Amino acid sequence: MEYLKELGVKEKIMDKVEIRAMKNAIPSYFEVIDAEKVVLKVGNPKNPGQILAMTKIWDVKLAKEIREKFEGMWSEAKPLKLS
């Protein structure tokens, strides 16, 4: 964070970023692209911080369901202050 501050980038970028955290979040790695594609990421059981595989699914209904799940998680999570 200090590095970004030194470059004068922190204020430009961080004013547009919102990060939230959940106390009891379920580890899940997914992305919704253009409201029609879903990218699911599979964690490595031997190294939970590492992504082992990814798959892209082109399914508008699934993308909508996952987006709705994300919105629920987002509204439940608490904003973090990055100052």
C-alpha angles and dihedrals in degrees: 000000000000089000091057090047091053090052091050089238099110096078093046095049106029094053087066097044126086121187124188133186134204124208095217102026118164109231105248131156116201142133131200114211123197091340090282110067130061126200113199119194123205118213122226108250091210092051111023093192092061128081110230101183143355132205130191118215121191101210122131094196093051091046090054093048093049092046090053090050090050092050090053092050091046094052091047094049123088121240117248120219113225103195 
